[in-house]
Amino acid sequence: MQTKEDFLAEEALIVRNSGEIPEIAFHGSLHYLCEDPEGPLLALEERDLTLLREQALARYREIILRDLTPENRDKSIYRGIRRSIYNWERLGKFCRRQKIRVGESLRAEVRAALLAFLCQEAAEVEERRRCSCLNCSEEQLRRFAGELGLAAGELPPGLRGLCRGE
């Protein structure tokens, strides 16, 4: 017979390895664990919810950083900076609904990844080693950078020519 910890471990794994919208997997797990007549009908404690939230946050981190990793630009898993922006927004909404904060360490990690990505992208386009893959508008990019704590002066010059989004 499975214990509460067994059920939680399985669901935490599902949330952690969810697809593009970890919040859906999080709520699906809550439904299965607590309300689904075919589920274990558990009464979750705050520490149980924290475990599932942490897995959702870890998945958001993974998919945001995936699209800020230059080595992924030519891979089928790559969705572009616009997807990182959308996932950052989804993460923020998830955190507000769950009454938790986006940790400063995650914000700093995403900020550093964005800046490194943009610097490499700008250099490679300038050297004509590749065409720009920035699939967002300059306005979207600047707003994202600002939310992460990057000032306009910290961004590489020439972004307008690199951005090709709406």
TIGU-942886 format. One record per atom (N, C-alpha, C): residue in one letter; x, y, z. Coordinates in steps of 0.2 Angstrom, whole numbers, plus 2048, in hexadecimal, padded with zeros to 3 digits. Layout:
aXYZ ...
//
This chain:
m8047FA800 m800800800 m804806800 q80380B7FC q8078117FB q805816801 t80A819803 t80A81E809 t808825806 k80782980A k806830808 k80C833805 e812831808 e818833805 e81A8307FE d81882A7FD d8188277F6 d81482B7F1 f80E82D7F3 f80A8307EE f80D8377ED l80F83B7F2 l8128417F1 l8188417ED a81C83C7EE a82283B7EA a82183A7E3 e81C8367E1 e81A8357DA e81783C7D7 e81383F7DB e8108457D8 e81584B7D7 a81A84B7DC a81F8507DC a82484F7D5 l8258487D4 l8298477CE l8258497C8 i81E8487C8 i81A84A7C2 i81A8517C1 v81A8557C6 v81A85C7C6 v82185F7C4 r82685C7C6 r82D85E7C4 r82E85C7BD n82B8577BA n82D8567B3 n8278577AF s82385C7B1 s81D85E7AD s81F8617A7 g81A8637A3 g81C86679C g81D86E79D e81A871799 e81B879798 e81887D79D i81387A7A1 i80F87E7A6 i80F87A7AC p81487B7B0 p8148777B7 p80E8787BB e80B87E7BB e80587F7BF e80087A7BE i7FF8797B8 i7F98747B6 i7FB86D7BA a80186B7B9 a8038657BC a8028657C4 f80486B7C7 f80386C7CE f7FC86B7D0 h7F886E7CD h7F086E7CE h7EE8677CD g7F08647C7 g7EE85D7C6 g7F08587CC s7F68597CE s7F88557D4 s7F48567DA l7F285D7DB l7EE85E7E1 l7E785B7E1 h7E585B7DB h7DE8587D9 h7DF8517DB y7E384D7D8 y7E48467D8 y7E58447E0 l7EA8487E3 l7EB8467EA l7E58477EF c7E284C7EE c7DD84E7F3 c7D584D7F1 e7D484E7EA e7CD84E7E8 e7CA8487E4 d7CF8457E0 d7CD8407DB d7CB83A7DE p7C58387DD p7C28327E0 p7C782C7DF e7CB82C7D9 e7CF8267D8 e7D68277DB g7D782D7DE g7DD82F7E1 g7DD82D7E9 p7E382F7EC p7E382D7F3 p7DF8317F8 l7DC8367F6 l7D883B7FA l7DC83D801 l7E1840800 l7E6842805 l7E4849808 a7E584A80E a7E5851811 a7EC853811 l7EE85880D l7F585A80C l7F685F811 e7FC85F814 e7FF864819 e803869815 e80486F818 e808874815 e80F871812 r81286D816 r81986A813 r81886680D d81286380C d81085F806 d810864800 l80C869801 l80B86E7FC l8118727FA t8168737FF t81C8767FE t8208717F9 l82086B7FA l8248667F6 l8218677EF l81B8677EE l8188677E7 l81A86E7E4 r8198747E8 r81B87A7E5 r82287B7E3 e8268787E7 e82E8787E6 e82F8747DF q82B86F7DE q82C86B7D7 q82A86F7D2 a8248737D2 a8228777CD a82787D7CC l82A8807D1 l82F8857D0 l8358827CD a83787C7CE a83D8797CB a83B8787C4 r8358767C2 r8348767BB r83387C7B7 y8308817BA y8308887B7 y83888A7B6 r83C8897BB r84388B7BA r8468887B4 e8458817B4 e84887E7AE e8458807A7 i83F8817A7 i83D8837A0 i83E88A79E i83F88F7A3 i8418967A2 i8488967A0 l84C8927A3 l8548927A2 l85588E79B r85188979A r852886793 r85288B78D d84E88F78D d84D894788 d85289A788 l85689A78E l85B89F78F l86289C78E t86289678C t86989378B t86B893783 p870896782 p87289777B p873890777 e87588B77B e877885778 e870881775 n86B884778 n864880776 n861884770 r86488976D r86188D768 r85F889762 d863884760 d86288075A d85F87975C k85D878762 k85A872763 k852872763 s84F86D762 s84886D762 s84486E768 i84886E76E i845870774 i844878775 y84887B771 y848883772 y842886770 r83F88A774 r83988E772 r83A896772 g840898774 g84289F773 g8418A3779 i8438A9779 i8438AE77F i83C8AF780 r8378B077B r8308B277D r82D8AC781 r82F8A6780 r82C8A1785 r82F8A278C s8358A478C s8388A5793 s8348AB797 i8338B0793 i82F8B5795 i8288B3798 y8248AF793 y81E8AC795 y81E8A879C n8238A479C n82489F7A2 n8268A37A8 w82A8A97A7 w82B8AD7AD w8258B07B0 e8208B27AB e81A8B57AD e8168B07B0 r8158AA7AD r8128A47B0 r8148A37B7 l81B8A37B8 l81E8A17BF l81B8A77C4 g81C8AD7C2 g8198B27C6 g8128B27C8 k80E8B07C4 k8078AF7C5 k8068A97CA f8098A47C9 f80989E7CD f80B8A07D4 c8118A37D5 c8138A57DB c80E8AA7DF r80B8AE7DB r8068B37DE r8008AF7E1 r7FE8AA7DD r7F88A67DF r7FA8A17E5 q80089F7E5 q80289B7EA q80489E7F0 k8058A57F0 k8078A97F5 k80E8A87F7 i8128A77F2 i8198A67F3 i81D8AB7EF r8248AB7F0 r8288B07EC r82C8AD7E8 v82E8B07E2 v8338AE7DD v8398AF7E1 g83D8AA7E3 g8438AB7E6 g8488B07E3 e84C8B47E6 e8518B87E3 e8568B47E0 s8588AE7E2 s85D8AA7DF s85B8A87D8 l8548A67D7 l8528A47D1 l8528AB7CC r8508B07CF r8508B67CB r8578B87C9 a85B8B77CD a8628B97CB a8658B47C6 e8638AE7C7 e8658A97C2 e8628AA7BB v85C8AC7BB v8598AD7B4 v85C8B47B1 r85D8B97B6 r8608BF7B3 r8678BE7B0 a86B8BA7B4 a8728B87B1 a8718B47AA a86C8B07AA a86C8AC7A4 a8698B079E l8658B579F l8628B979A l8688BE798 l86C8C179C l8718C579A l8768C1796 a8788BB799 a87D8B8795 a87B8B678E f8748B478E f8718B2787 f8718B8782 l86F8BE785 l86F8C3780 l8768C677E c87B8C5783 c8818C7781 c8848C277B q8838BC77C q8858B7777 q8828B8771 e87B8B9771 e8778BA76B e8798C0767 a87A8C576B a87C8CC767 a8838CB764 a8888C8768 a88F8C7765 a88E8C275F e88B8BD75F e88B8B8759 e8878BB753 v8828BF754 v87F8C274F v8838C874C e8868CC750 e88B8D174E e8918CE74A e8938C874C e8998C5748 e8968C1742 r88F8C1741 r88C8BE73C r88D8B673C r88D8B3742 r88E8AC743 r8878A9743 r8828AD744 r87B8AB744 r8768B0743 c8708AF742 c86A8B4742 c8678B4749 s8648B974A s8628BA751 s85C8B5752 c85B8B2758 c8558AE759 c8518B175F l8528B8760 l84D8BB765 l8468BC762 n8428B8764 n83B8B8762 n8368BC766 c8398C1769 c8348C676D c8368CD76B s8328D176C s8338D876B s8388DB770 e83B8E176E e83F8E4772 e83C8E6779 e8368E9778 e8328EB77E e8318E5783 q82F8DF780 q82E8D9784 q8358D7788 l83A8D7784 l8418D6787 l8438DB78C r8428E178B r8448E6790 r83F8E5796 r8398E4795 r8358E379B r8378DD79F f8388D779C f83B8D179F f8418D37A3 a8468D67A0 a84C8D87A3 a84B8DC7A9 g8478E17A8 g8458E57AE g8428E17B4 e83E8DC7B3 e83B8D87B8 e8408D47BB l8458D27B8 l84B8CE7BB l8508D37BE g84F8D97BD g8548DE7C1 g8598E07BD l8598DF7B6 l85E8E27B1 l85C8E97AF a8618EE7B0 a8608F47AD a8618F57A6 a85E8F97A2 a85E8FA79B a8668FA799 g86A8FE79D g8718FF79C g8758F879C e8728F379F e8768ED7A0 e8758E879A l8708EA796 l86F8E6790 l8738E778B p8758E2787 p87A8E4781 p8778E977C p87B8ED779 p8788F1774 p8758EE76E g8718F176A g86F8EE764 g8698E9765 l8658E976A l8608E476B l85A8E5766 r8598EC764 r8548ED75F r8558E9759 g85B8E9757 g85C8E5751 g85C8DD751 l85C8DB758 l85C8D4759 l8558D175A c8518D575D c84A8D375E c8468D3758 r8428CE758 r83D8CD752 r8378CA754 g8348CD759 g82D8CA75B g8288D075B e8228CE75D e81D8D375C e81E8D9760 
//
